[in-house]
Amino acid sequence: MLEKTLVPQSVAREIQRMIQAGALKTGEKIPSQREFSQKLGVSRASLREALLTLETLGLLKTEAGRGTFVAAGSNGAAVNSGAMAPWRYSQTYSVFDVFQTRILLEGEIARLSAGRLTQLQLQRMEAATQTMEDCWARQDLLTNVEADLEFHATIVSACANSMLQGLYQTVRDQITETQRQPIPMTDPERMRDSIAEHRRIIAALKASNGALARTEMETHIRNTARCAGLAP
């Protein structure tokens, strides 16, 4: 049975492993949610959340009336497929609106966090960026995105304005989705650029240069949005 902490993430990681190992093959229909949840020893709610995450990353594809199928190659690679999964928050905010909000919110958060991060926090961000690079190379897409989430969350934790921190937490689910959403359209060159952008953000924060940290963060988010075919 999978660990009970962060169960959807554990389920998603196990299914990704099955795809990479060839236990689930390209084009194969995955078992029904009832059967699959029993096999993995988790609730159907946890399984559904895991499947949505993997679909956003381009590893799975749901076809109306047919079911959910493996969309990735045998090694789990799903990059640069040219298509994104349906935006799951379409009933509330568009993906464009979320990216636009991220530019305003995270840009200002980065400015206010400059000079406030501890050495440990800066090291954590550097380690997260290295993890992103390493996991992309072996196509561990889940860990790549989790490291990206940790990078951004660490900056938020150092923000001098607690209300901005609260606003970020309020829309964190939507923000997280915009960090997963472009993955199927991301090619190796874009990922290299994204990692370089992370390192420039770290350098600006470390130098206590709030204006530069804001500019670098805004540029990073705009470039990520362009990867998703948007220009906020």
C-alpha positions in Angstrom: 0.0 0.0 0.0 1.2 3.5 -0.8 2.2 5.9 2.0 -0.7 7.9 3.4 1.1 11.3 3.4 0.5 13.3 0.2 -1.3 10.3 -1.2 -2.2 11.8 -4.6 1.4 12.6 -5.3 2.5 9.1 -4.2 -0.1 7.6 -6.5 1.0 9.8 -9.4 4.6 8.9 -8.9 3.7 5.1 -8.9 1.8 5.4 -12.1 4.6 7.4 -13.7 7.0 4.7 -12.6 4.7 2.1 -14.2 4.7 4.0 -17.5 8.5 4.4 -17.5 9.0 0.7 -16.7 6.6 -0.3 -19.5 4.1 -1.9 -17.2 1.6 0.6 -18.8 2.4 1.0 -22.5 1.7 3.8 -25.0 -1.9 3.8 -26.1 -2.9 1.3 -23.4 -6.2 2.0 -21.6 -5.7 2.2 -17.8 -7.9 0.1 -15.6 -11.2 1.6 -14.3 -10.9 3.9 -11.3 -12.5 1.2 -9.1 -10.1 -1.5 -10.2 -7.0 0.8 -10.2 -7.7 2.3 -6.8 -8.1 -1.2 -5.3 -4.9 -2.4 -7.0 -3.0 0.6 -5.6 -4.7 0.5 -2.2 -5.9 4.1 -2.2 -9.2 6.0 -2.4 -10.8 6.8 -5.7 -10.5 10.5 -4.8 -6.7 10.2 -4.4 -6.5 8.3 -7.7 -8.6 10.9 -9.5 -6.3 13.7 -8.4 -3.3 11.7 -9.4 -4.8 11.1 -12.9 -5.6 14.7 -13.4 -2.0 15.7 -12.5 -0.6 13.1 -14.9 -2.9 14.3 -17.6 -1.8 17.9 -17.2 1.8 16.7 -17.5 0.9 14.9 -20.8 1.5 11.4 -19.5 -2.2 10.4 -19.8 -5.0 11.4 -22.1 -8.7 11.1 -21.4 -11.1 10.5 -24.3 -14.8 11.2 -23.8 -16.8 8.0 -23.7 -13.6 5.8 -24.1 -11.6 6.2 -20.9 -8.0 7.3 -20.0 -5.0 6.1 -22.0 -1.2 6.3 -21.7 -0.1 9.1 -23.9 3.6 9.0 -23.1 6.4 6.9 -24.6 7.7 3.8 -22.8 10.2 5.9 -20.9 7.6 8.4 -19.8 8.7 11.2 -22.1 5.8 13.5 -22.9 7.6 16.7 -23.8 7.0 18.9 -26.8 3.8 17.1 -27.8 2.3 20.4 -29.0 -0.9 20.1 -27.0 -1.9 20.9 -23.4 -4.5 19.1 -21.3 -7.9 20.8 -20.8 -7.6 23.6 -18.2 -9.4 22.3 -15.1 -10.3 25.7 -13.6 -12.1 27.0 -16.7 -15.3 27.5 -14.7 -13.6 30.1 -12.5 -10.4 31.7 -14.1 -8.8 31.3 -17.5 -5.2 30.1 -17.7 -4.4 33.5 -19.3 -5.9 35.3 -16.2 -3.8 33.1 -13.9 -0.6 33.8 -15.7 -1.3 37.5 -15.7 -2.0 37.4 -12.0 1.2 35.5 -11.4 3.2 38.2 -13.1 1.8 40.9 -10.8 1.7 38.8 -7.6 4.9 36.9 -7.8 6.8 39.8 -9.2 6.0 41.9 -6.2 6.6 39.0 -3.8 10.1 38.5 -5.3 10.8 42.3 -4.8 9.7 42.2 -1.2 11.6 38.9 -0.5 15.0 40.3 -1.7 17.5 40.3 1.1 15.1 38.4 3.4 15.9 34.8 2.5 18.2 33.0 4.8 21.3 31.1 3.6 19.4 27.9 4.1 16.4 29.1 2.0 18.8 30.2 -0.8 20.5 26.8 -0.7 17.1 25.1 -0.8 16.2 27.1 -3.9 19.5 26.2 -5.5 19.0 22.5 -4.7 15.4 22.7 -6.1 16.7 24.2 -9.3 19.4 21.5 -9.6 16.7 18.8 -9.0 14.6 20.3 -11.8 17.5 20.0 -14.2 18.4 16.4 -13.1 14.8 15.2 -13.2 14.2 16.7 -16.6 17.2 14.8 -17.9 15.7 11.5 -16.8 12.1 12.6 -17.6 10.9 12.4 -14.0 8.3 15.1 -14.7 6.5 14.9 -11.4 9.7 15.6 -9.4 10.7 18.3 -11.9 7.5 20.2 -11.2 7.5 19.5 -7.5 11.0 21.1 -7.3 9.7 24.1 -9.3 6.8 24.4 -6.8 9.3 24.4 -3.9 11.4 27.1 -5.6 8.5 29.5 -5.9 7.0 28.6 -2.5 10.3 29.4 -0.7 10.4 32.9 -2.1 6.8 33.4 -0.9 7.7 32.2 2.6 10.2 35.1 2.8 7.9 37.8 1.6 7.6 40.9 3.9 3.9 41.3 3.2 1.7 38.7 4.9 -1.4 39.6 2.9 0.5 38.9 -0.3 1.5 35.6 1.2 -2.2 34.9 1.9 -3.3 35.9 -1.6 -0.7 33.5 -3.0 -2.0 30.6 -0.9 -5.6 31.4 -2.0 -4.8 30.9 -5.6 -2.0 28.3 -5.2 -4.0 25.5 -6.8 -4.4 27.5 -10.0 -0.8 28.7 -9.9 0.4 25.1 -9.5 -1.6 24.1 -12.6 0.1 26.8 -14.7 3.5 25.3 -13.6 2.4 21.8 -14.8 0.3 22.9 -17.8 3.1 23.9 -20.2 5.2 20.7 -19.6 3.9 18.8 -22.7 4.9 21.8 -24.9 8.3 22.3 -23.3 11.4 21.4 -25.3 14.9 20.9 -23.8 16.0 24.3 -24.8 13.1 26.0 -23.0 13.8 23.9 -19.9 17.5 25.0 -20.0 16.3 28.6 -20.2 13.9 28.2 -17.4 16.5 26.8 -15.1 18.9 29.7 -16.1 16.0 32.1 -15.2 15.7 30.5 -11.8 19.4 31.0 -11.1 19.2 34.7 -12.1 16.3 35.1 -9.7 18.4 33.5 -6.9 21.3 35.8 -7.7 19.0 38.9 -7.5 17.5 37.8 -4.2 20.9 37.0 -2.8 22.2 40.4 -3.8 19.2 42.1 -2.1 18.2 43.7 -5.4 14.5 43.9 -5.2 13.9 45.6 -8.5 16.0 43.1 -10.4 14.4 40.2 -8.6 11.0 41.5 -9.7 12.1 41.9 -13.3 13.7 38.5 -13.4 10.6 36.8 -11.9 8.2 38.6 -14.3 10.4 37.6 -17.3 10.4 34.0 -16.1 6.6 33.8 -15.8 6.1 35.6 -19.1 8.4 33.1 -20.8 6.6 30.2 -19.2 3.3 31.6 -20.5 4.7 31.9 -24.0 5.6 28.2 -23.8 1.9 27.6 -23.2 1.1 29.8 -26.3 0.1 32.8 -24.3 1.4 36.4 -24.1 0.0 38.0 -20.9 
